[in-house]
């Protein structure tokens, strides 16, 4: 049994006991109020889920087990000679609720290296698809193809006791996290580099190895991947991808079925696909303005035209945040340190300066500030990663850390199947027309 699994096994029973005692004492307490408008508004803001790994603070941004992104950048272990936190350390923190040592993060890296062998039939399933198939479709199909390896499916068929569900879920989650970078890199090299694939390097960390298999071996890009995979790892439990993994998993679907479902949600234009929309919007703006570096006035006029045409300015606004997304800030600081004279970075910076005032002036936008998607494409483009349709796959690889840590915790806690009630407009009319 690997060390992190052994530590989790020894720790979670006391957490379960503490949670049950808290629930028994307070089960009838009310948490917030549900307004009729929320029923029709996508359940926005309704406290209806437990997500232990992270919480989104409207004023401070995402906190992972209570730690802000700047705190994680300071406290989490780093690759030797690097400045950005290792995603392995964040996974340990989310699962164990403790900051890992450098040895624990390195041990987790090695664990994932041992698990990263992808079955041949998974590559064959990808190869059976037309190369024009969207990368997220290929990614989801590959995840489903890996389900042949599900330890949970085998254990459940063998009649495992429900108190042991967490064990097989842990194995599936760890195997899936370990293999996702290789699968994603295979899709990328197949689509954009004529099937010229790159074997994994067992000496590298999880994010560094992903960069290597994609074909980017520069130290700066590997650092970018460590930051990117860390800041995209989790975003509390209510977003579409995280909620979907939890929801499907609550039916005792294994990690492969649950995570594939979450990735189908992430592929939506209002969720993970938004990062490619930002780059498309900026490229269209540059083309319409004649290329080169536009002025702030030109950008402002283009933004107003975008809004007047009934479209949104991608990368701005957030359902919960009421300030600039700290994930945007982390990427901006990376760009200021590594590529201050990059033309696209200058454009992103000018957009940052002009858009909030324009959106605020409409009186319709509660949060006119940039979110994480407003910057990531610029960083990737700077290093030659220009295939923006693939960007959501990077997001998906990162999101495995938070969603699968939560899935393990769900099974350890014995969380029930999720089944909220519903009503009809007619019944509500009868209730409130009085």
C-alpha positions as CSV (number, residue, x, y, z in Angstrom):
1,X,0.0,0.0,0.0
2,X,1.4,3.4,-1.0
3,X,2.2,5.9,1.7
4,X,-0.5,8.5,0.9
5,X,-3.2,5.8,0.7
6,X,-2.0,4.4,4.1
7,X,-2.1,7.8,5.6
8,X,-5.6,8.5,4.2
9,X,-6.8,5.1,5.5
10,X,-5.6,5.9,9.0
11,X,-7.0,9.5,9.0
12,X,-10.5,9.5,7.4
13,X,-12.3,7.3,10.1
14,X,-11.9,10.1,12.7
15,X,-13.0,12.7,10.1
16,X,-16.1,10.5,9.3
17,X,-16.9,10.2,13.0
18,X,-16.5,13.9,13.7
19,X,-18.7,14.8,10.7
20,X,-21.4,12.3,11.8
21,X,-21.4,13.8,15.3
22,X,-21.7,17.3,13.9
23,X,-24.6,16.2,11.6
24,X,-26.4,14.5,14.4
25,X,-26.2,17.5,16.6
26,X,-27.1,20.1,13.9
27,X,-29.1,18.2,11.2
28,X,-32.2,20.4,11.7
29,X,-30.3,23.7,11.5
30,X,-31.1,25.8,8.4
31,X,-28.4,27.0,6.0
32,X,-29.6,30.0,4.0
33,X,-32.9,30.5,2.2
34,X,-34.0,29.4,-1.3
35,X,-35.6,32.1,-3.4
36,X,-38.0,31.4,-6.2
37,X,-35.7,33.2,-8.6
38,X,-32.9,30.8,-7.7
39,X,-35.0,27.9,-8.9
40,X,-35.2,29.5,-12.4
41,X,-31.7,30.9,-12.3
42,X,-29.6,27.7,-12.3
43,X,-29.7,27.3,-8.5
44,X,-27.2,30.2,-8.4
45,X,-25.9,30.6,-4.8
46,X,-27.9,27.9,-3.2
47,X,-25.9,26.1,-0.5
48,X,-26.7,22.5,-1.4
49,X,-23.3,20.6,-1.6
50,X,-20.4,19.6,0.5
51,X,-17.0,20.2,-1.1
52,X,-14.1,19.8,1.4
53,X,-11.3,20.6,-1.0
54,X,-11.9,24.2,-1.9
55,X,-14.2,27.2,-1.3
56,X,-14.7,30.2,-3.5
57,X,-14.7,33.5,-1.5
58,X,-16.4,36.3,-3.5
59,X,-13.8,38.8,-2.2
60,X,-10.6,36.7,-1.9
61,X,-11.0,34.1,-4.7
62,X,-10.5,30.4,-4.5
63,X,-9.1,28.9,-1.3
64,X,-7.8,25.3,-1.3
65,X,-8.3,23.9,2.2
66,X,-8.2,27.5,3.4
67,X,-5.1,28.5,1.5
68,X,-5.2,31.3,-1.1
69,X,-3.3,31.0,-4.4
70,X,-0.5,33.3,-3.3
71,X,-0.1,31.3,-0.1
72,X,0.1,28.0,-2.1
73,X,2.7,29.6,-4.4
74,X,4.7,30.2,-1.2
75,X,4.1,27.1,0.8
76,X,3.7,24.2,-1.5
77,X,6.8,22.1,-2.6
78,X,8.4,23.1,-5.9
79,X,10.4,21.3,-8.5
80,X,14.2,21.7,-7.9
81,X,15.2,25.1,-9.2
82,X,11.6,26.0,-9.9
83,X,9.3,28.8,-8.6
84,X,5.8,27.4,-9.1
85,X,4.1,24.9,-6.8
86,X,3.9,21.3,-7.8
87,X,0.3,20.1,-8.5
88,X,1.2,16.9,-6.7
89,X,1.5,19.0,-3.5
90,X,-1.9,20.5,-4.1
91,X,-3.5,17.1,-4.5
92,X,-2.0,15.9,-1.2
93,X,-3.3,19.1,0.5
94,X,-6.8,18.6,-1.0
95,X,-7.0,14.9,-0.1
96,X,-5.3,15.0,3.3
97,X,-6.0,18.5,4.5
98,X,-2.3,19.1,5.3
99,X,0.5,20.8,3.5
100,X,2.9,18.1,2.2
101,X,6.6,17.9,2.7
102,X,8.9,17.9,-0.4
103,X,9.4,14.2,0.2
104,X,5.7,13.5,0.2
105,X,5.2,15.5,-3.1
106,X,8.2,13.6,-4.7
107,X,6.7,10.3,-3.5
108,X,3.4,11.2,-5.1
109,X,5.2,12.1,-8.4
110,X,6.9,8.7,-8.4
111,X,3.6,7.0,-7.6
112,X,2.0,8.5,-10.6
113,X,4.9,7.5,-12.8
114,X,4.5,3.9,-11.8
115,X,0.8,4.1,-12.7
116,X,1.0,6.0,-16.0
117,X,1.0,3.0,-18.4
118,X,-2.0,3.5,-20.8
119,X,-3.6,0.3,-22.3
120,X,-3.0,0.0,-26.0
121,X,-6.7,-0.2,-26.8
122,X,-7.2,3.3,-25.5
123,X,-4.9,4.7,-28.2
124,X,-6.7,2.5,-30.7
125,X,-10.0,4.0,-29.6
126,X,-8.6,7.5,-30.2
127,X,-7.1,6.5,-33.6
128,X,-10.5,5.3,-34.7
129,X,-11.9,8.9,-34.6
130,X,-11.4,11.4,-37.4
131,X,-8.6,13.8,-36.6
132,X,-11.0,16.7,-37.0
133,X,-12.9,15.4,-33.9
134,X,-12.8,18.1,-31.2
135,X,-10.0,17.4,-28.7
136,X,-12.5,17.3,-25.8
137,X,-14.6,14.6,-27.5
138,X,-11.5,12.5,-28.0
139,X,-10.5,13.1,-24.4
140,X,-13.8,12.0,-23.1
141,X,-13.9,8.9,-25.3
142,X,-10.4,8.0,-24.2
143,X,-11.4,8.2,-20.5
144,X,-14.3,5.9,-21.1
145,X,-12.1,3.5,-23.0
146,X,-9.8,3.3,-19.9
147,X,-12.8,2.1,-17.8
148,X,-11.8,-1.5,-18.7
149,X,-9.2,-1.0,-15.9
150,X,-11.6,0.1,-13.2
151,X,-10.8,-1.5,-9.8
152,X,-14.1,-0.2,-8.4
153,X,-16.1,-2.0,-11.1
154,X,-14.3,-5.2,-10.3
155,X,-14.6,-4.8,-6.5
156,X,-18.3,-3.9,-6.7
157,X,-19.0,-7.0,-8.9
158,X,-17.2,-9.1,-6.3
159,X,-19.5,-7.8,-3.5
160,X,-17.1,-5.5,-1.7
161,X,-18.5,-4.0,1.5
162,X,-19.6,-0.4,1.2
163,X,-17.1,0.7,3.9
164,X,-14.3,-0.3,1.4
165,X,-15.7,1.7,-1.6
166,X,-13.1,4.3,-1.0
167,X,-10.2,1.9,-1.5
168,X,-11.1,1.0,-5.1
169,X,-12.1,4.6,-5.8
170,X,-8.7,5.7,-4.6
171,X,-7.0,3.2,-7.0
172,X,-9.1,4.3,-10.0
173,X,-8.6,8.0,-9.2
174,X,-4.8,7.7,-8.8
175,X,-4.5,5.6,-12.0
176,X,-6.7,8.0,-14.0
177,X,-4.8,11.1,-12.8
178,X,-1.5,9.4,-13.7
179,X,-2.6,8.5,-17.2
180,X,-4.5,11.6,-18.2
181,X,-1.4,13.6,-19.3
182,X,-0.2,10.8,-21.6
183,X,-3.7,10.5,-23.1
184,X,-4.0,14.2,-23.6
185,X,-0.5,14.5,-25.1
186,X,-1.3,11.6,-27.5
187,X,-4.4,13.5,-28.8
188,X,-2.4,16.7,-29.2
189,X,0.5,15.1,-31.1
190,X,-2.0,13.1,-33.2
191,X,-4.0,16.2,-34.2
192,X,-1.2,18.7,-34.7
193,X,2.1,16.9,-35.1
194,X,1.4,14.1,-37.6
195,X,1.3,11.3,-35.0
196,X,4.8,12.0,-33.9
197,X,4.4,10.9,-30.3
198,X,6.8,11.4,-27.4
199,X,7.4,8.8,-24.7
200,X,7.1,9.9,-21.0
201,X,10.2,10.7,-19.0
202,X,10.1,8.9,-15.6
203,X,12.5,11.4,-14.1
204,X,10.1,14.3,-14.5
205,X,7.3,15.5,-12.3
206,X,3.6,15.1,-13.4
207,X,3.3,18.6,-15.0
208,X,6.8,18.7,-16.3
209,X,6.3,15.3,-17.9
210,X,3.0,16.5,-19.5
211,X,4.9,19.5,-21.0
212,X,7.6,17.1,-22.3
213,X,5.1,14.7,-23.9
214,X,3.3,17.7,-25.6
215,X,6.6,18.6,-27.1
216,X,7.6,21.6,-25.0
217,X,10.8,20.9,-23.2
218,X,11.8,24.4,-22.1
219,X,12.0,25.0,-18.4
220,X,9.8,28.0,-18.5
221,X,7.0,26.1,-20.2
222,X,7.3,23.4,-17.6
223,X,6.9,26.0,-14.9
224,X,3.9,27.4,-16.8
225,X,2.3,23.9,-16.7
226,X,2.9,23.5,-13.0
227,X,1.2,26.9,-12.4
228,X,-1.6,26.2,-14.9
229,X,-2.5,22.7,-13.5
230,X,-2.4,24.0,-10.0
231,X,-4.7,27.1,-10.4
232,X,-7.2,25.1,-12.5
233,X,-7.3,22.1,-10.2
234,X,-10.5,22.9,-8.3
235,X,-13.1,25.6,-7.9
236,X,-15.4,24.4,-5.1
237,X,-18.3,22.0,-5.8
238,X,-21.0,23.9,-7.6
239,X,-19.3,24.5,-11.0
240,X,-20.5,22.2,-13.8
241,X,-17.6,19.8,-14.0
242,X,-17.1,19.4,-10.3
243,X,-20.8,19.0,-9.6
244,X,-21.2,16.5,-12.4
245,X,-18.4,14.3,-11.2
246,X,-19.9,14.3,-7.7
247,X,-23.5,13.8,-9.0
248,X,-22.6,10.8,-11.3
249,X,-20.3,9.4,-8.6
250,X,-23.1,9.5,-6.1
251,X,-24.8,6.7,-8.1
252,X,-21.7,4.7,-7.4
253,X,-20.4,5.1,-10.9
254,X,-16.7,4.6,-10.9
255,X,-14.1,7.3,-11.4
256,X,-13.9,6.8,-15.2
257,X,-17.7,7.2,-15.7
258,X,-17.9,10.1,-13.3
259,X,-14.9,12.0,-14.6
260,X,-15.9,11.5,-18.3
261,X,-19.3,13.0,-17.4
262,X,-17.6,16.0,-15.8
263,X,-15.4,16.5,-18.9
264,X,-18.5,16.6,-21.1
265,X,-19.7,19.4,-18.9
266,X,-16.4,21.2,-19.0
267,X,-16.5,21.1,-22.8
268,X,-19.5,23.6,-22.8
269,X,-18.9,27.2,-24.0
270,X,-20.1,28.6,-20.7
271,X,-17.5,26.5,-18.8
272,X,-14.1,25.3,-19.8
273,X,-14.5,26.1,-23.5
274,X,-14.4,29.8,-22.6
275,X,-10.6,29.9,-22.6
276,X,-10.5,29.2,-26.3
277,X,-13.2,31.8,-26.9
278,X,-10.9,34.5,-25.4
279,X,-8.1,33.9,-27.9
280,X,-10.6,33.7,-30.8
281,X,-12.1,37.0,-29.8
282,X,-8.7,38.7,-29.5
283,X,-7.5,37.3,-32.8
284,X,-10.7,38.5,-34.5
285,X,-10.2,41.9,-33.0
286,X,-6.6,42.2,-34.2
287,X,-7.7,41.1,-37.7
288,X,-10.5,43.6,-37.9
289,X,-8.2,46.4,-36.6
290,X,-5.6,45.6,-39.2
291,X,-3.1,43.7,-37.1
292,X,-0.3,45.0,-35.0
293,X,-0.7,46.6,-31.6
294,X,-4.0,48.4,-31.3
295,X,-4.6,51.4,-29.1
296,X,-6.7,51.5,-25.9
297,X,-9.3,53.6,-27.8
298,X,-9.5,51.0,-30.6
299,X,-9.9,48.2,-28.1
300,X,-12.6,50.1,-26.2
301,X,-14.6,50.7,-29.4
302,X,-14.3,47.1,-30.4
303,X,-15.5,46.0,-27.0
304,X,-18.5,48.3,-27.3
305,X,-19.3,46.9,-30.7
306,X,-19.1,43.4,-29.3
307,X,-21.7,44.2,-26.6
308,X,-23.9,46.1,-29.1
309,X,-24.1,43.0,-31.3
310,X,-25.5,41.0,-28.4
311,X,-22.4,39.1,-27.6
312,X,-20.3,38.9,-24.4
313,X,-16.6,39.8,-23.9
314,X,-15.2,36.4,-23.1
315,X,-12.9,36.1,-20.1
316,X,-14.7,38.8,-18.0
317,X,-17.3,38.3,-15.2
318,X,-17.8,35.5,-12.8
319,X,-20.8,33.9,-11.1
320,X,-19.4,34.3,-7.6
321,X,-16.2,36.5,-7.6
322,X,-16.6,40.2,-7.1
323,X,-12.9,41.2,-7.9
324,X,-10.2,40.3,-10.3
325,X,-9.7,36.5,-10.2
326,X,-6.5,35.6,-8.3
327,X,-5.9,33.0,-10.9
328,X,-5.8,35.8,-13.5
329,X,-3.4,37.7,-11.3
330,X,-1.1,34.7,-10.9
331,X,-0.9,34.3,-14.7
332,X,-0.4,38.1,-15.2
333,X,2.6,38.0,-12.7
334,X,4.1,35.1,-14.6
335,X,3.8,37.1,-17.9
336,X,5.3,40.2,-16.3
337,X,8.3,38.2,-15.1
338,X,8.8,36.1,-18.2
339,X,7.5,38.0,-21.3
340,X,6.8,41.7,-20.5
341,X,7.3,42.8,-24.1
342,X,5.1,40.1,-25.7
343,X,2.7,41.9,-28.0
344,X,-0.3,39.7,-27.1
345,X,0.4,40.3,-23.4
346,X,0.3,44.0,-24.0
347,X,-3.1,43.6,-25.7
348,X,-4.4,41.5,-22.8
349,X,-3.2,44.1,-20.4
350,X,-4.9,46.9,-22.3
351,X,-8.1,44.9,-22.4
352,X,-7.8,44.5,-18.7
353,X,-7.5,48.3,-18.4
354,X,-10.5,49.2,-20.5
355,X,-13.1,46.4,-20.2
356,X,-14.1,46.7,-16.5
357,X,-15.3,50.3,-16.9
358,X,-17.2,49.5,-20.1
359,X,-19.0,46.6,-18.5
360,X,-19.7,48.5,-15.3
361,X,-21.2,51.3,-17.3
362,X,-23.9,48.9,-18.6
363,X,-25.3,48.5,-15.1
364,X,-26.0,44.9,-15.9
365,X,-22.7,43.2,-14.8
366,X,-22.1,42.5,-11.1
367,X,-18.4,41.5,-11.7
368,X,-16.7,43.4,-14.6
369,X,-13.3,41.9,-13.7
370,X,-11.3,39.3,-15.6
371,X,-11.4,35.6,-14.7
372,X,-8.9,32.8,-15.2
373,X,-9.8,32.4,-18.9
374,X,-8.8,36.0,-19.8
375,X,-5.1,35.2,-19.6
376,X,-4.2,31.6,-20.0
377,X,-4.3,31.6,-23.8
378,X,-1.8,34.4,-24.1
379,X,0.8,32.5,-22.0
380,X,0.4,29.3,-24.0
381,X,0.5,31.2,-27.3
382,X,3.8,32.9,-26.3
383,X,5.5,29.5,-26.1
384,X,4.1,28.4,-29.5
385,X,1.1,26.5,-28.1
386,X,-1.3,28.1,-30.6
387,X,-3.8,25.3,-31.0
388,X,-6.5,26.9,-28.8
389,X,-9.1,24.3,-29.4
390,X,-6.9,22.0,-27.2
391,X,-6.8,24.4,-24.3
392,X,-9.9,22.9,-22.6
393,X,-8.1,19.5,-22.5
394,X,-5.4,21.2,-20.4
395,X,-8.1,22.5,-18.1
396,X,-9.6,18.9,-17.9
397,X,-6.3,17.4,-16.9
398,X,-6.0,19.9,-14.1
399,X,-9.5,19.5,-13.0
400,X,-8.9,15.8,-12.3
401,X,-7.0,16.7,-9.2
402,X,-9.9,18.4,-7.3
403,X,-12.8,16.4,-8.7
404,X,-11.2,13.0,-8.0
405,X,-9.9,14.0,-4.6
406,X,-13.5,14.8,-3.8
407,X,-14.7,11.5,-5.3
408,X,-12.4,9.6,-2.9
409,X,-13.6,11.7,0.0
410,X,-17.3,11.1,-1.0
411,X,-16.8,7.4,-0.9
412,X,-14.9,7.5,2.3
413,X,-17.6,9.6,3.9
414,X,-20.3,7.3,2.6
415,X,-22.1,10.2,0.9
416,X,-25.6,9.2,-0.5
417,X,-26.9,9.4,-4.0
418,X,-27.8,13.0,-4.9
419,X,-31.5,13.4,-5.5
420,X,-32.9,16.9,-5.0
421,X,-36.6,17.5,-5.2
422,X,-38.3,19.5,-8.0
423,X,-41.6,21.3,-8.5
424,X,-43.5,22.9,-11.4
425,X,-44.3,26.4,-12.4
426,X,-48.1,25.7,-12.0
427,X,-47.6,24.6,-8.4
428,X,-45.5,27.7,-7.6
429,X,-48.2,29.9,-9.2
430,X,-50.8,28.4,-6.9
431,X,-48.5,28.8,-3.9
432,X,-47.5,32.4,-4.5
433,X,-50.5,33.9,-6.4
434,X,-52.3,33.8,-3.1
